[in-house]
Amino acid sequence: MTDRHPRVQDFATDFDHTDAAWVADPYPIWDDLRQRCPVAHSDRYGGAWLPVTHELVSEVAYDHEHFTSRSVVVSERRPGPDDLPAPIGVSPPISSDPPFHGVVRRMLLPAFTPKPIAALEPFTRELCRELLEQTSGKKTFDAALEYAQHIPVRVIVKFLGFPQEDADQFRGIIRLVLEEVDLPPEEREERFAAVDEYMDAQIEDHRARPRDDLTSFLLEAEIGGQKLPVEHVRGTMVLLMIAGIDTSWSAIGASLWHLAQHPEDRRRLAAEPGLMDTAVEELLRAYAPVTMARLVTTDFDFHGHPFKEGDWLLLPFPAANRDPAAFENPDLVQLDRVRNRHAAFGLGRHRCLGSNLARMELRVALEEWLARYPDFELSDPAAVTWSAGQVRGPRRLPVTILGGDG
Amino acid sequence: MVGHTTFSVHVDPDKCQGHNRCYSVFPDLFELDDLGMSHEVGAGLVPAGQLSLARLAVANCPEHAISLIEAREAQQ
């Protein structure tokens, strides 16, 4: 997919987050831009900006006047007149602006607090054990494809109350939304329509047979005494599925990629189980998967840069997390890092709704993996591949189990 | 006369976005409402010997929403 665009020569003036160099290793690019810019520009995607310091990323995240969340995935197509108008956006509340954003978000928040998420932990743990059991006897296997990718998709499918056997087909949908951003707009439209069709069938099924899951929760939810319009329910279901799958898959994969290469960290986690809380945060900081996006709402000067209405802005929380002005030795993974105000789940009003779910999945996935495979390494570091676009994580991660096979 | 120093924490409700890091680090000192927004338990007094845990909670808030307040009480 990176072939559709010419290779980037200078990321300061022509950046592209689907470029092979960015996909392979974005950290040196961000370091370089932090020294030189620190706001890069590109004419690609119809015009886009990229701030790379923690300070500027925070400033944009808190600024709802000059930036809208109406579209949060940069593609060749901006939201048009056929899309739901702001402030709702196509997938509320991620695509909503205040004050509507706050209303929708408050409706959803109770479903994502630690208590309801803890109720999903036994299912998640059992799932991890089953997946690991299926690797039994293998000396070498792909930790991204055979382990990490199955965990969040099956958990969110359970959470939404869709049939478990549908889990596999969602991964194609997610690829479409998050990775294949440079497809021709008509082709993207067509494939989005298929997603809507699936959601509509689920909505109908849940209307006929309400149950204790997130889909029924959304169908019952009211704002101002009114049930939600079907477009709103559908948009939020698509959002929860997309936002909840690729992201956690990436975080689990990247953490295993790190642990495969750092035996001292594996030993430490085994010896000090109490370290898991700060370790999970540090892995989230260092390998934060998610870059968000905003659209500029009005022409204005942003620190000397002529921002124009309708320009894209990439909001790279992973770059903010590697800023030496905000974190001591940012490129060093310190599992017991004390000062860690990382922005892996964003900052401000759009803080990731599913952060408790993501943390639970990552912690349980690592605990179960390390219990079964305390010693492992990358089979071939050159064989590891990373996703392109705004969610970064390993998509091929061949590992070799050391010692017994558990 | 040796003064007695106490510490307390306070969550700024206008800044808290419900990351839940403080609650995760120190669940006895912070509590969550139905929306997952955090508040200090009672007056937020940090129990003796647990200052480092309180500092960890403060230093892990992405929104800079928690302040640690030091108070010196004169002892007779």
Interface residues (C-beta under 8 A of the other chain):
Chain A: R106 L109 P110 F112 T113 P114 D277 T278 E281 V338 R339 N340 R341 H342 A343 F345 L347 G348 R349 R351 S355 N356 R359
Chain B: Q17 G18 H19 N20 R21 Y23 S24 V25 L32 D34 L35 G36 R55 L56 A59 N60 C61 P62 E63 H64
